[in-house]
Amino acid sequence: MKLFKIAILLTASILYAAASSWACEFKNKVPVNSLSNAFEAFKVVTAASAECGNYKAELDIDFKNKQPAAMAANPSQYTIGGISNSTIVPLLDGNLIRPLDQLVAKYGSSLTESQKIRIDGKIMAIAMMVNAQHWFFRTDVLGKLGIEVPTTYKEVLEAAKKIKKAGIVDYPLGATFKAGWNLGEEFINMYLGTGGMLVDAKNKPAFNNAKGVATLEMMKKLTRYMDPEYLLSDSTYVQKQFQQGKIAMANLWASRAGNIDDPKESKVIGLIDYAAAPAFKAGGAPATTLWWDGFTIARNISDKEAEAGFRVMMAGIDHKVLAANPDAAIWLSSKPIESRMAKGAVASAQGGAPSYPASAVTSIVHTQAGQKIVDYLTGKKSAKTALADMEAAYLVTAKESGYVK
Amino acid sequence: MKTKTFLIFVIPSLVMMLVFIAVPLGISIVQSFQNTQNVLIKKEQKKCDPFGCQKVISTIPLLDEMGKPVTKTKWVGWENYKTLLEPDRVSQAFSEEGGGFSELLGIDFYKAFRFTITFTLLTLPMVIIVGLILALAVNSIHRRYRGPVIFITLLPFVITPVIGALSIKWLFIGDGILTATIEAMTNSDIAVFSNPLAVEALVLFFRVWHTAPFVFVILYAGLQTLNFDSLEAAIIDGASRWERLRYIIVPHIMPLIVFVSLIHLMDAYRVFDEIIGFGAEAHVMSLQWLTFDFLMPDDTGNRSIGRASASAMLTMVGIIILLIPVLRRTWKEQR
């Protein structure tokens, strides 16, 4: 029996050693914690940071509701905040995060310039990955029907029509049209693809025009080729649709590419390829926006905790960690990390897709778009009425918060 | 009872009610007449990210000497209520070129109000009837099997509403078991969650399924106190089952039915869990959900506290109005 127990312990320790072959290079002695989103990239990085010890990661998809209040507390509830270009705005506006220039000078030598997020010259955050919604498609379906990879939404509609006629997959298209944040994001992506502006210099709404109507009409045309429950479809839903072989094409987040090839869940391994997001019309930029995710350090904490938190965070985004997980995200790192996943996002960026215009005012447009477009898509309102409602709702919220006089 | 003893027993409850109910209610009322904003300034900023550097003119909060955003609170009177109820748009909807009711229902508050009223008034009779049928049925089962049957009947009430709603949603969404079975039987393609009427029906059904056991338990208890003499007399007089139900049983348990209606009206008007559980906010919204939505910050932390307070106040006023008939009846009975 004793021999058996020793054998078990030996096997377990060998496996454990193999699993944690990357070890944090410094022993952290100051208790620090973080709050971030819960998708794969943050799981990878926070697990690596945890190797340094005395670190507790909280992964929560509702992090953006908690962060501003938690970090406004004195002392802040979290040392480190995981953020995106959009969710950093309330922390910047509330003056809740600290400049990292000194810490970067001391510990951040491995950071590239593009990872340093600067506001008026001060480094306010470190970016670890970029993300964008780009075109995913089934190579076998398009190949079988002799369809070229679509570069404009007109070509997308033509391709979808052919795929629907052939009946190979349940639905030609998938999309993250879930009412709320996802639908708002789709509107903004498409609308910016038409070349329009969301608000003018005085923060007055600038989307209730022909470009807005064209955007809505294109979105509606696309829904005809989707699963009729598209108003419930978020990125997990579309990912599963791809995995189960139900759809042929979709504009999906690059960070989901790794999951689609998951051998435990996917029926379409190796059959998906990526391309730039289609443009609204020929000659235009891909109709998508570029995002980054990364970390910030709270202001309302001691300098010792800030320093420990920064070092722990840097350990989490160490090149070895990222290289060991090349499919978890499109990483930003001192040395390039090869990943097939980056293809679509890189192509979109090179095609001229804009970065998401993160600001308090854009958030208001985003929220209103996510709610007010639903009635147009279900046929209850005309495009003009939906845009007028969106404009009215935007003005109410913007005036209430003081962004519009 | 001596006054002092009375006070010692009552004061803890009074204090708790004051702190947890009266004071927050008062604050909410005051907040519904105010508006708190950050003081904002326009500043040109140079922003650099992985995609390059840009010069943008941002509207950002002004900071005080301590580095905190400066806020100012204004008394705005009925402003918050006006933005909720939109009287201008309402009168425009009912004017000559207006769209009438369909345009009225385009305004969030009235859309939520319509659903909440329909939900409350439709589920009330259904819940009472189903509860009564269950109580009568269980009452006629042999004594030996009553225990287990009561236990099973109570189960829907025990399940947390959000979990229950999620489970039922998964039965129907996309290719859920029930949808797939119906599709196989009728050889058609059904998308339950793309149909607003189906979603509303599902939400209603769930509430009835969840609350009927509560009504059942209360009415079943009432049935135990039935006077068998009057029932026997009725049978001898040749009364049918239906007549016995209508003239003896129901009047006997009427106070319980009134009590159950009171509770149900208050609860159903505040419907929220089902909307979240079913993800139904794309199609229907309730007043409570609207208040919640105003309180939810968007990506940049904007919250509409003034409008949320106003919405909460209007919801409370609605419940009070709805309860007046039931309360009057209870009041009359007490006399």
Interface residues (C-beta under 8 A of the other chain):
Chain A: K64 N65 P68 N85 S86 T87 V89 P90 L92 D93 G94 N95 S114 Q115 K116 I117 R118 I119 D120 G121 A127 V130 K178 A179 G180 W181 A201 N203 D227 P228 E229 Y230 L231 L232 Y237 L290 W292 R299 L332 A349 S355 A358 S359 A360 V361 S363 I364 H366 T367 V374 D375 T378 K380 K381 T385 D389 V396 T397 E400 S401 G402 Y403
Chain B: N35 Q37 N38 V39 L40 Q45 K46 K47 C48 D49 P50 F51 G52 C53 V56 I57 S58 T59 I60 P61 L63 G67 K68 P69 T83 S102 G106 I173 G174 A191 V192 F193 S194 P196 G279 E281 A282 H283 M296 P297 D298 D299 T300 G301 N302 S304 G306 R307
